[in-house]
Amino acid sequence: MNLEPVRQAYASVAELYIELFGTSQQVHADDLAFIGRHLAGRPGAVLDLGCGPGHLTDYLRSLGADSTGIDMVPEFIAHAQAAHPSGSYQLGSMEDLAVADHSIAGILAWGSLIHLPPHDLDGVLAGFRRVMAPAGTLVVALFVGDEVAAFDHKVVTAYRWPVDEFSERLARAGFTEVERLQRPAEGTHRPHAAIAAIATEA
């Protein structure tokens, strides 16, 4: 898969993106509660993949998680390191996780899978499962639609999914859904869902 166009697109709007979305106060309270419920205080490392400005990595750290933010956009990592100097942030890609097998207690992929073409999703989820410790937790957020379809996201092309179909992809990769949160379209916000899933026995 080639995520370079996605990296370039976000790099070109990084300053505006940080201004609009760069603090946990700009995240819906229900979303923060969902993330915290499933990833806070877990023993072991938690990865925030596609961490962007680093605000959710920092939020998890405030709840006691040993969280590390990873993003492929240097501008986001530089901002995260400056804004949250006590945190851990690394340049990297979720398609090639440089961590040991079964070493990660939790993964947050909050809106960071939306730009993956559907045929690339299974491979990325398999990578998540490879690094996940037994009974580790994956939390993802996605845009919702009646069918899998591309749409013109303000930054770069993204994809919406029926929630059940996305959950089936998680199951195929070795994760069992334990909770979902759905929110309908509201104002300029598209229909949204979050899924928490546990790594099941291979």
C-alpha positions, 0 to 999 in steps of 0.5 A: 500500500502507498500511504505517501499521498496521505502523509503529504496531504496531512503535512500540508494542512498540519498547522490548521489540523492542530488548531482545529483538533489538537486538544482533548477538549476538542474531542466528544466527551463520549469518545473520551469516555469510551477510549478511557474505559477500554485503554486506561490503566492497562498493564503494558504498553499502549500504542496510539497509531496515527496519533496526529497532534498527540492529544489522545496519547497524552489523555491516555497517559493522564489516565495511567496508560503507558502510551506511545504516539506513532504517526507518519507526519513529522509535523505532528510528531514535532508538535506532540513532542513540544506540546507534551514533553513528558510523553513518548512520540515516534515517527512511524507507520501503522503498516510496519510496526517495529515492535515485538510480537505479542508485546502490546497491551492496547492499540488506539486507532482513532480515525487513523484507518479511514484512509486505508483502501478496503483491500488493505485493511485486513493486512493492517489489522493482521499487523495489529493482531501480531503485536497484541498481547493475549487479551489485548484491546484494540479501539478503533473509530471510523466513519459509517455508511450503508456500504463500503465507499470512498468519499471526499474527506477534507484532507484526502480520500477516506472510506466509510464502512457499515459498522457490522462489516467492519466488525467482521473484518476485526473478527477475521483478524482475530479480534472479538468486539466487546463494545461499540459506540455510534453517533448519527450525523450532527451538523458538519459531523458525519455518522461515526462509530467506535469499536472496542475489541479484544484479541482472541486466542489464535 
